Amino acid sequence: MATAVAAVISALAFFLLAAAWSILSSYYLTPRRIRLAMEKQGVRGPKPRFLVGNLPDIAALVAKSTSADMPAIDHNIVGRLLPHYQLWSKLYGKRFVFWYGSEPRLCLTDTELIKEFLSSKYVQISGKSWLQLQGSKHFIGQGLLMANGNKWLHQRHVSHMGYMVECTKKTIGALSAAVAGGNKEVEIGEYLTRLTGDIISRTEFDSSYEKGKQIFHFLTRLQSLTAQSSRHLWIPAGRFFPSKFRREIKSLKKQVEKLLMEIIDSRRDSKEIGRSSSYGKGLLGMLLAETYKKEAFSYTLELVMDECKTFFFAGHETSALLLTWTVMLLATNPEWQEKARSEVQQICGYQPPTADHLPKLTLLQMIINESLRLYPPATLLPRMAFEDMKLGDLHIPKGLSIWIPVLAIHHDEEIWGKDAHSFNPDRFAARSFAMTRHFLPFASGPRNCVGQAYAMMEAKVILAMLLTSFSFTISENYRHAPVNVLTLKPKHGVPVYLKPLRN
């Protein structure tokens, strides 16, 4: 008996020592090592506090800067959304280190170094940090956005097939009917979110479209809860503490996965009993076909579900926000709205655009690019170094995250000129090397947004059809208040007046 008790005590002591060492290493020794390594290179930053790092400072600055709506429609939003960047870049220069809890982050705005870091050279030794993976665990799991290393390389290759041009041609007729009618104030953001959700439901789930819409509804709520709960990830073992957020997140996750499994089981049964020769069309059908291949890497059903959630989120969110901000910009710049309408009418007439028309809509592309510059869906790009690396003149120690403030780069007057905060699509008329180097709405390199071509095509189709169907002006009820909720959103939506141009 005494021996058994001693064994239990020894095991418990070992566990406690291991836990204590892990906390000491994660929250003191590793951050100290990285801080000293960066200080030797002349890179400094705000002093972190134990455990919480600079999170209280960031939270206080953001709370203050976003406490009220902006007094007018002003596109100079860096100080509102990234007040900590604005403050610390003035105090320490554009290269500085700060702590997100115990995770050290190097702010990097040098686009030459950014392009190198995001290139294939470092793709397997950098990726999502532990904090990012934990934050997305119940939202999109280990889907393409969160996969690292060889797993990411394989997933990227397969999923990209789901975004081929042919998959979106079928939606053009449906879009024409969707934008018809109305002569009243419309909250265009809600409308466009539903529309892009419908499109990705059809693209991804094909005949299981109605269940796809339910999944879209649950994922929208999950996104908001994930953003709120991620603020507490820095607490040691905090993910094990019970909370209202976590309970609702887990409940929603179960509902999403139940619906996905119903669709998957239906596809699998149809194939096995011979009712269908494949697992169906759309992304889900391709992922299920990949699951049952006898290869070194194959999808598990859990990964199939994570992938579906990932593309549901990325496939509609990026497009919906791009469209919403672009409509706001055109509604407040009627001369550019008219130029765009003239181009669409000249190239497409009054018919829905075809795939052949889209490359010819160059002015519309300029407008979309300027919208993405001013209001990029993802304002930040964090990537962690999994190994020591040399980046230009910098030694990047293992465990340091590179924090790329896309919004700040897109609004930098040294890059874009004195009118950096103004809507001026003409700046994209000549696609110079320098411009593309500083333009990062979809990241860069092999890990850039897999849905980029899909989002651009969808945006052109919808905008072209809106422009030939309606003129739109901003409502006096519009309140300009951009906020970050994982992505850059208009806090109060974008109400506009739509005036039909044809009977």
N, C-alpha and C positions, 0 to 999 in steps of 0.2 A: 504493500500500500504506500509506504513511505517513498519507495522508488518511483512509483507512478506519479505521486504528487511532485516529487523533485523534477521528473521529466516534464510535467506540465508547466511548472514554474520556469524551468530552463527554456522551454519553447516560447513561453510568453515573454520572458526577458529578451530572448533573441529577436522576437517580433518587434518589441518596443524599441530595442536598440537600432534595428534596421529602419524602422519608421522614423526614429529621431535623426538617423544619419541621412535619410532621404530628404527630410525637411531641411536639415542644416545645409545639405549640398544644394538643394533646389533654391532655397530662399536666402542663402548667405554666401556660401563658398563660390558657386558658379557665377552669380551676379558680380561678386567682388573681382573674380578673375577676369571677367569680360570688361568690367569698368576700368580696371588698371591697364588692360591691353589697349583699350581705345584711348585712354588718357595719354599713354606713351606716344600715340600718334597725333596728339593735339586735338582729339575729338572729345568734347565735354558735353555737359548737359545739366539739367536740374537735379538736385540731390534727391535720391529716392528715400522713402521711408521703409522700414522693415515690413515685410509681407505685402504691403499695399503699393509700394513703389510710388509712382506719380499719379495713380488713379484718382485720389481725392482732388488733386489740383485740376486734372482734366475735367472731372465731373463738375466741379465748381465753375470753371471757365465756360464750359458748354451750356450749363444751366443758365448762367447769366446772359450769354450771347443769344440764346434762343428763347428767352423768357417772354419776348414780345414779337409781334409780327414786324416785318420791315415796313417803314413808313411809306415807301413807294416801290414800284417795280424796278429794283436795282439788281443787276447781275453780279455785283461785287460781293460775293457770298463767302469768301474764304474766311474772313474774320468771324462770321456767324457760325460756320460749321467746323472750322479748324482753328479756334482761337488759341489753342496751345501751340500749334505750329507757328502761328503769327507771332506770338510772344517769344517763344524759345529761339526761333530763327533770328530774331533781332538781337537777343542776348548772347547767343552762342554761335551764330552763323548758320548757314543752311545745312551743314552737317552737324547733327547733335545726337546724343543718346539719351533716351528716356526709358522709364520702366513701366510696363503695363502689368501691374502686380509684380511678380518675380521675373517676368519675361523682358529682357533688354531689347530695345528696338532702336536701330540706327536710321535716322531720317536721311533719305537720299533723294536729291532732286537733280543730280547731274545725269542728264539723259544718255550720255555716252556710257557711263557706268551701269545705268539701269538696263540699257539694251544688252550689254555684255552679261549682266547678272541673269536676265531673263532668257538668254540664248540657250541653245542646246548644250553648250559647254558645261553648264551647271545644273541641267534639268534633273539629274538623278541624285544630286547631293544638296538639293534645297527643296523646300515645299512647305506644307502647312504645319504649323507648330502644334504642340500638345493642346494649348488653350483653344486654338481654332478647331481642332478635331473634336474636343469635348463640347465646345459650343454648338457644333452642328450635329452632334451625335443623334439626337432624336428628331432632327429636322430633315436633313438629307443624307445622314449616315456617311457611308464610305463611297458615295457616288463620285463621278468624275471630278467635280470641283474640289473634293477633299482627298482624292487618291494621290499617293506619292510613289516615286520610283518606277520599277518595272510594271507594277499594277496599273499605274496611271498611263504608261505608254500603251499598254494593250487596250485599256478601256477607251482611250482617245480614238484609236484606230477604228474600233467597231462602231462607237456611237456616232462618229462623224458621218457615217452612211445614212443615218436617220435624218440628216439635214440637207440632203441633196435637193437640187432645184425641183426635180419632178414631184417631190412630196408636197410642195406648196402650190403647184399649178392648179390643183383641184379646188383650192379655197377661193380662187379669184371670183368665181360666180357667186359664191355665198357672201363674199364681202360686198359686192355690188348691192345686194338686197339689204344688207345689214346697215349701210349708211344712208339709206333713203328716208325721206320724209322729215317733217319737223320745222317749226318756225318759232322757237322759244329758247329760253335759257336751258342749257344742258350742262351737267357736270361731266365734262368730257373725259376726265380721268377714270371715273367709274365705268363709263361706256367702253372706253378703250381697253381697260383691264378685263372686262367681260369678253370683249371681242377677241383679244389675244388669248385669253383662257380657252375660249371655244375652239380657236384654231389649233392650239397645241393639243387640246383634247382629241381632236380628229386626227392630227398628225401622229400622235403617240399611241392612241388607243383604238383608232379606226372605228370598228363597229361597237365598241364598248364606250361610246362617247358620253352617254348619260352618267355612268358611274365615274367617268373621268371628270365631269363637272363637279361632282360631289367631292372628289379628291382635291380638286383645285380650291374649293371652299375651305376644307380643313387645313390645307397647306398655307393658305393666306393667314389664317389665325395662328398657325404654328410659327410663321415667320415673326410675327409681332411678339409672341411669347419668348421665342429664342433670343431676340434682341434684348428683352428685359432681363431674362435670367442670366445672360452671359456676363452681366456686370459683376456677378458674384463668383465667377470661376476662379479668381485668384486666391480665394480662401482655402487653406489646406484642408483637404478632404471635404470641401464645401459641397461637392456634387452628391455626397451621401446624406446631406441634411434634408429633412422633409420640408417642403414648401408648397404653397398654393400653385406657383408657377410650374414646378416639376410634376405635380399631380395632373394638372391639366395637359401639360405637354405629353406625358406618357399616355394619357387617355386619348388624345388626338392622334398620336402615333399609332396606337392600336387600331383606331377606326380607319385610318389611311391604309394600313397594312392589311386589314380585313377586306377592304374593298379591292385592293390590288390582288390579293390571293384569290378572291372570287373570280376576277377577270383571268388570272393566270390559270386557275383550275379549269375554267371553261375552255380556254384555248387548248390546254394540254389534253383534256378529255376528247375534244373534237378531233384532234390529231390522232390520238391513240385508237379511237374506234373507227377511224377511216372516214369520218364525216368531212374532214378537211385534209388537204395534202400538205398543209403548212401550219405554222402557229399563228397565222394571221398577218395582216399588213401592219405598217407603222413600226415605230421604234420598238414597242413591246414584242412584236412578232420576231423581229431580228434578234433581240436580246435572248428570247427563249430558244431560238434556234442555236444561238451561240452557247447557251447553257448546256445543251446536250451533245456538243461536239467533244470528241475524245482528244483534247489537246492539253499541253502543259498548263496553260491558264484557261480556266473555264469559269463562267459565271455561276455563282450559287444563287438560289432563289432570293436570299437576303440581299445580295448585291444587285440583282435585277430590280428589286423593289427600291433600293437606294438610288439606282440609276434613273428609274422612272420619276422618283421624287425630285431628283436633281434637275432633270430636263423639264419637268413641269414648272419648277421654280424659275430656272434660267430662261426657259423658252418663252414664257409669257411676261415675266417681270421686266427683262431688259427692253423688250419691244414696247410694252405698255408705257413705261416711264419715258423712253425716247419719244414716243408719239405724243404723250401728254405735254412734255416740255416744249416740243416743236410746235404744237398747236398754240400753246400760250405765246410763244415767240412770234408766230405768224399773226396771231390775233392782235398783238400789240405793234406789229410792223406791217401795216396794210400794203405798203409799196412792194415789199418782198413777197407778200402773199399773192399779189397780182402778177408779179413776174413769174412765180412758180406756176400759177394757174395757166398763164399764157403758154409756158413751155409744155405743160401736160396736154393742153388742148391741141397744140401744134403737132405733137408726136403721137398722142393716143386718140385724138378726137374726143368724143364723149363715150368711148367704150372703155371697159376695164383694161388696164395695161396688161400686155402679155410679157412673157419672159424676154422676148426680143426687144420690147420697148425699154425695159428697165435700164440697160447700160447707156441709153441715149438721154436719160433724164439727168443731165449733168448739173444743172442749176439746183434741182431738188436735192441731189447728193451733197452739194455745197451747203445747203441749208441744214440738212441732217447732220453733217460734220460739225457745223458751228453750234448746233444744239448740243451735240455730244461733248464739245469742248467746254461750253459754259455749264452744262448740267450733266456730267458723266454719271451713269447709273451707279457705278462703284467709285466712290471718292478716294479710296485707299487700296493699296495692294501690299499686304504683308507676306513675306516669304522668309522662312528660317533656314540658316546654314546648318546642315547636318554634319559637315566636316569643315575644318579650317580651309580657307580659300584666299586667294589673292585676287583682288578686284581693283584694277588700276594701280594707284599708289597706296591702296588700303589693304591691310591684313584683316580679314574677317574671321574672328575666332568661332569655333563650333558653338552653337547655341545662341548666336546673335541673330535676331530677325532684322531683315531689311524692310523698312517701312517707307513705301513710296506714296507720297501725298499727291495723287493724280490731280485732284481739284486745284491745288496750289500751283502745280506745273502748268496746268491749262490756263491759269489766270496770271501768270508771271509776265509783268510788263517788259522785263528784259528779253523775253522770248518773243512775245506777240505784239509788243509796241504799246504806246500810250492808250490805245483803245482796247486793251485786253479785256476789259469788263463790258464792252459793248457788243451788240449783235451785228456782226459784219461778215456775212458769208463770202464776200469777195476775197477774204484772206485765203480761201481754199480754191481760188480759181486756178492758181499755178501750184501744182503739187510738187514743191521743191523738197529735196532731201531733208533739209533742216526742219521743215514743217512736220513731216511724217515722223521724224525722230522725237519730236516733243508731243506728239498726239497719241495718247494712251487710253482711249476709252474702253478698249477691249484687251488691255495688257499688251504683251508683245512676245515674240519668240514662239517656241513650240507649245507653250502652255497658254497661248492666247485663247480668247473665248471661242469655244468650239461652235457656238451658235451665231457667230458674227455674220456670216453670209446670209443665214436664215433671217436674222433680225433686220439686216439692211434691206433684204428683198421684201419682207413683210411690211416694213415701214414705208417703203416706196409705193407699194401697192395700195395700202390704206390711205396714205396722204394724197396720192394722185386721185383716188376716187372721192375723197372728201373735198378736194379742191375743185373738181368739176361738178360736184353736187351742191356745194354750199359756199357762201362767204361766211366768215366768222369774225366776230369782234369780242374783245374781252368784256366780261360783265363788270358793272360797278361793284358787284358783291365779291369780286376776287380779292383775296388777301394774300399777299406775297410772303410766304413763310416756309422756305425750303428746310427740310429736316432730314437727318440720317436715321433710318430704321433698317439697318443692314445695307439698304440702297437709298439713293437720294430721291426724296418724295416731296410733293407739295402738301404741306400739313393740312390745308383746308380744301384740297382739290383745286380744279381749274374750271370755274363756271364760265361758259361762253354763250353768245347768242349765235344761233345758226339761222341763216337766211337761204332758203332753197333758190337755186339759180335756174332750175328748169321745173316744169310741171310734170 
